[in-house]
Amino acid sequence: MAEGSLDVAGCLARIRRQDEDAAREMVGHLYPLVMKIVRSHLPRRTDEEDLAQIIFARVFSRIEQFSGGVPFEHWVSRVAVNTCLNQLRA
């Protein structure tokens, strides 16, 4: 999927209605961003795929907290960085 080709707002609305296809589309859209963050903050002894799954689980479990005040990708980036930092502290 080409970057920027996803209707993020429309996809978020579908995700909030529990649309699993929309969630898969969003993961595909955000995966390169999340993996870039994971690789730059990877805690030792942590598999990057495992950490990415934790990040996506947190993003989707907190999707209602996204207010739209910033681009969705920025919000996801903060979740990813905070998750990585928490893993480093643990």
Stockholm file with secondary structure:
# STOCKHOLM 1.0

chainA/1-90         MAEGSLDVAGCLARIRRQDEDAAREMVGHLYPLVMKIVRSHLPRRTDEEDLAQIIFARVFSRIEQFSGGVPFEHWVSRVAVNTCLNQLRA
#=GR chainA/1-90 SS CCTTCSCHHHHHHHHHTTCHHHHHHHHHHHHHHHHHHHHHHCCTTCCHHHHHHHHHHHHHHTGGGCCSSSCHHHHHHHHHHHHHHHHHHC
#=GC SS_cons        CCTTCSCHHHHHHHHHTTCHHHHHHHHHHHHHHHHHHHHHHCCTTCCHHHHHHHHHHHHHHTGGGCCSSSCHHHHHHHHHHHHHHHHHHC
//
